[in-house]
Amino acid sequence: MSRLWDKGVDLDQRVLAYTAGDDYALDERLVKYDVRASIAHAEMLNARKLLADADLKAIREGLEAIGAEHAAGQWKIELADEDGQTALEKRLTARIGAAGGRVHLGRSRNDQVLTAVRLYLLDASRELAEAAENVAESLGALAEREGALALPGYTHMQQAMPSSVKLWAEGFASELRDDAAGLAACARRASRSPLGSAAGYGTPGLPLDREATRQKLGFDEVHEPVTAVQLSRGKAESQLLFECALLMQDFGRLAADLLLFYTQEFAFVSLPASFTTGSSIMPQKRNPDVFELVRGRTAVAHSCLTEVLGIFAKLPSGYQRDLQLIKPPLFRGIDLALATAAIMAVGIEGVRFRAEAVKLDPAIHAAEEANALVAREGIPFREAYRRIGEKYRK
């Protein structure tokens, strides 16, 4: 099968299968962004007298229709297309004729796909930040509902100082809001328009207006110089995955606490039956599998980040096909963080603390007593520390 950029020789299908991999399927989530960017590019070409008014109208209407059909599930990208960019151009040309072949003027697949990816990253960072905030809100509701209950605060897995459900829940909520802020900050790298950089060296001889497409697509700035665009590949992606990893680690630590609190030995919390699973052999068991998998999937978040970092770490300048391999771990890491945030928000809503099971060691107030002794007698803290320590050793 001949493709748009073939040079008169059909590609060996084994080569197509290996080089395309699952990239064509991954591009499904980028179609709507590619439609937006292609329309913006066509409008810029028209403004620069590089595309006739009639062609612009046909291209815009054709792309809008094709995009709507894709959103409705009426077509999918196929292996024969190799990627979403080719799938769009093929369908556009089939629909409107020769005008469809004019939309690629002044573009390469390199800047085309990166534009779509960056538009996607901007949406993903916002969605992830909102998801983290939602879990923080669930923790806030838990603190409001049961915050007055005293809990032991632990250091070295030993009861150390008094805490409460409010302090415990609000501590995690604060960190999740910090994660949300970190995710939102990822927009800085993603919000630079690569469109018009082509294969990494611009479009000599064409009077493109990269600022116009930047404005139409809502990027913060044009990515300059053009040679920096390919050198930047993987950095915005890695930054977002790093923040996803931090978010997943906070979820993992929250899950670890709840798993400990759910043990029969602690029994600080109960979970609804609908949020636990049964045992295949032990009739009495209800297992907190969700929280166990949240804890375990922190490792998956780490692996996504490490995989992306490894792909572009030592590449030479300019475009290299290796960069295509960033998409699978990028999408996997984002999807994992979103799915985990969604299930954690629901899980926390079902957590109930069992006041009758929470027992505080009287010695948990030792630090407070030492502070009070200093205030009352004016002695050095180390003297108070020694005297209170002796009290609890008796």
N, C-alpha and C positions, 0 to 999 in steps of 0.2 A: 504494500500500500504506500503510495507516495504522500509525503507530508509537505507542509508549507515551505520548509527550508531545505528539502532534499535537492541534490545536485544531479538529478537524472538517474540515480541508482537507488533501487529500493533497499531499505535497511533490513538487515538480517533480523528476523523476528525475535531471535534469542537475545540479540543486543538490545532491542527495544524493551523486552521484558525485564532485562537486568538493569538497564539505565533508568527506565521509568519507575521500576519498583512499584511501590504503592503511592508514589507522588501524585499521580493523576487522581486517586481517590481522596487523598488529603486535601487537594485543591478545591474540593466541594465547598468547604467553608469560606473560601476566598472569592467565589464567583461574584457575590454582590459587591465586593470591594473593587474587583477588577472592572465591573460594569461602571461604577462611579468614576474610577480613574480614567477609563477609556473615553467616557463622555467628556470629562474635563479636558482631556488631551485633544479630542476632536474640536471642541469649542475654541481652544487656544490656536490650533492649526487654522481654523476658519478666521479668527481675528488677525492672524498673521498673513492672510491671503494665500495660505497653502492648501486650503480645502474649500471647495465651492459651497455656497449656501445650501443648494439642493442636496449635496452629499452629506453635509452636516445633519440636515433634517432626517435623512434616511438612516444615517448611522445612529443618531440619538434615539429615534423611534424604534429602530431594530434592536439596539442594545437593551432598551427599557423592556421591550416585549420578551426578549430572550431571558433577561434577568428575572422577570416575573414568572415565566414558565419554569425556570429552574427552581425558584422559591416554592412553586406549587408542586414540585416533584415530577414535572412532565419530561424532564431529560436529566441525564447524568453524564459526567465526564467518563470517557472510555479509554482503555489502554491504548487504542489506536490514536487517540488524540495526544497522548503522552502527558499533557498538562492542561490546566484550566485555561490558560491564555490562548493556546491553540484551539481548544474546543470553542471558545467564544468567537474567535475570528472566523473559523470554518462555518459556524452556524450563521454568523452575521453575513458572510459573503454568499452563502446559499440562499439567504432570505432577501438581500437587497442588491445582489450582483456585484459588479466591479467596485462600487463605492466602499464595500466592506474591506477591500484590500488597501484602501488609502489610510485607514486609521492607524496603521503601524508606522507611518512616516515619523521619523524622529524618536523612535523607541526601540529598545531591545527587550527580549524577554527578561533580561536581568533587571532593568529598572522597573519593568512592568510588574513582575512578581514581587519585587521588594516593596513597591508602592502598596500593593494589596496587603502584603504581610504587615507593613507598618500601620496601615489603617485598622487592620484586625487587632494588632497589639494595643492600639489606643483604646479600642472598645473592650478588649479583654482586661486591660489593667483597671478600667473603671468597674467592670463587672466583678472582678476579683476583690477590689476594695469594698464594694457594696456588700459582697458576700461575707467578708471578714467582719464588717460592721454589724451585719445581721446576727452573727454568732455572739458578738459582744453584747448586743441588745438582749439576746436570750439569757446570757449570764447576768445582765443587769436586772432582768425580770426575776431570775432566781434569787439574786441578792435582795431584791425588794420583798419577795415572797417569804424567804426563810432566813434572811440575813442576821437576825438577832441571835440565832443559835450559836453557842460557843463551840469552837472546834480546837483541838490541839494543833499548834503549829510545829512542824517537824524540821529538825536539822539532823543530818546523819541517820535518818530513819528513826530517830528517837523523839519523843515528846519534848519540846524545848521551851516554847513560850505560848501563851494563849492567843488564839486567833478566833475567827468566826466565819460563818458561811459568807457574810458580806465581804470580809477582807479577802477570803479565798477567791470568790467569784469575781470581785472587782479587780483583783490582781491580774487574772487571766484576761478580763475584758479590756483592761488598759493596754496589755501587750498586743491584743488583737487589733485594737485601734491604731497602735503604732505600726503594725503590719499593713493595715489599710493605707496609712500615710506613705509607707514605703512603696507599696504597689502603685499608688497614684503618682509618685515621683518618677516612675519608670517612663512616663510620657515624655520626659525631656529628650531622651535619645530617640524614641520612636517618632517624635513629632518633627522630623526633618524630611523634607520632600526629596526623594531620589529621582523623581520623574524628570526625564530629559537628560539624565547622565548617561543613558543608553548602556553600552557594554562597559562603561567605566571611563570613557574618554570623550564624552560629549557627542555632539552631532555637527561636525564641521560643515560649513556651507549652508546651514539651516538657521534662520533667525527665530529660534524658539523663544518663548517667553515663560521661563520656569517659574517666575514669580506669579504669573496669572494662574497656573495650575496649582501652585501652593495655596493661593487664596481660595480657589474653588473647592479644594479638598480639605481645607481647614488645618493644614500643617502650620506649625509655629514659624518655621524658617525653611529656606532652600538649603539643601545639603551641598555645601561647596568646600573645596573644589571638587570637580567630578571624580577625580582620582581617589578621593577619600571615601566615596560611597561604598565601593567593594571592600575597602579596608575596614569599614565599620560593620560589615556583615557578621552577625552573631553576637554583637555586643548588647544591643537592645534586648535581644532574645534571652541572653544569659542573665542580664540584670533582672528581667521579669521572672525568670526561673529561680534566681537566687531569692527574690522576695517570696516566691511560692514556697521555696524550701523552708524559709524562716516561718512562714505561716503554718506549713505542715508540721514543723517542729513544735510550735505552740499547741497545735491540735493534738499532737502526739503526747506531749507532757500533760495536757488536760485529760486526755484519755487514760494515761497511766495513773493519775490520781483517782479517777473514777473507778478504774479497775481495782485498785487497792481498796478503795472505800466500799466496793461491792462484795469483797470477800466475806465469808462467814466470820472470819476472825475480827474484821473491822465492823462490817455490817452498818456502816454509817449511812448508806444510801440504799434506796430501792429503785428499781427500774420497771417500767410497765412491761407486762408479758409480751405485748406486741412489738417490743424493741429488743427482745432477747430470743435466742433460739434454743431448741431442745437437744438433748443428747441422744445418740443412736442406740445407746446401751443402758444408760442410767435414767430411769423414769423421773427421778426427782430433780434433775438438773435443768437450770435455765442459764444459758451462757451469754455473756455480754460480747458477742462476736464483733459487733460493729466497732466498739472501742478498741478491741484487739487489732482489728484490721487497720483502723486509723493509726494506731501506734506503729504497726509494721510498715504501712505505706509511706511513712516518712523516708524510708530508705529508697523508695521509688522516686520521690521528689529529688533526693540527692543525686540519684543516677541520671535523671533527666538533665540536670545542670552539668554534671560531669561530662556527659556524652556531648552536649553542645560545645562546651569549652574545648574538649579534645578535638572536635572536628576542625575548628578554624585556628587552633593555637599556633601552628607553624606553617600556614599556607603562605606562598609568595603573594605579591600584590596582584591586583587584577582579579577577574572572575575565575573561579575554579568550580568544576561540577560537584566537588565535595560538599559545597555549601547547600546543595539540595537536601542533604541528609540532616540538616538542622530541623526540618519540619516535624518529623515523627516525634522526637523527644520534646520539642517545644509544645506541640499540641497535646501530647500525653500529659505533660506536667501541668498545663493549664487546666485540662479537663479533670485531672485528679484533684487539684486544689478546689475547683468549683464544686465537684461532687462531694468532697469531704466537708466543705463548709456547709453545704445544704443538709447533709445528714447530721452534722454536729448541732446545728441550730435546732433540728427536730429532737435529737437525743436529749439535749439539755432541758428542753421543755418538759420532758418526762421524768427528770431526776427529782426525787424527794428525799430529804434528809430525815433520818430516824433519830429523833432526839433521845429516845430511851437507850440507844446503843452507844452514844457518845460519852465516854468517860475520860475526864481529865485527871492526870496525876497531880496530886497536891503540890508536888515540887515544881510544877510548871510555872508557878508564880515566884520562883526563886530570884530571878533577875529583878523583878519589880520590888521584892522585899529588900534586896541589896540597895537599890536606888533610894528606897524610902529611908533606910538606915543612914545612908550618907546625908540625906536631907535633914533627918532628925538630929543626928549627933555630930555632923560636920566632920566625920572621919574620912580618910582616903577611901576611894572605891575599892582598892585591893584589900583593905582591912574588912570592909563590909562583905566583899566577895568571900573571904576566908571564913568569916563568922557564919554566914548563911549556908555556906557549903558544909560546915561542920554540923549545923542543925539537921540537914537532910541526910547526913551520913550516919546519924545516930539511930 
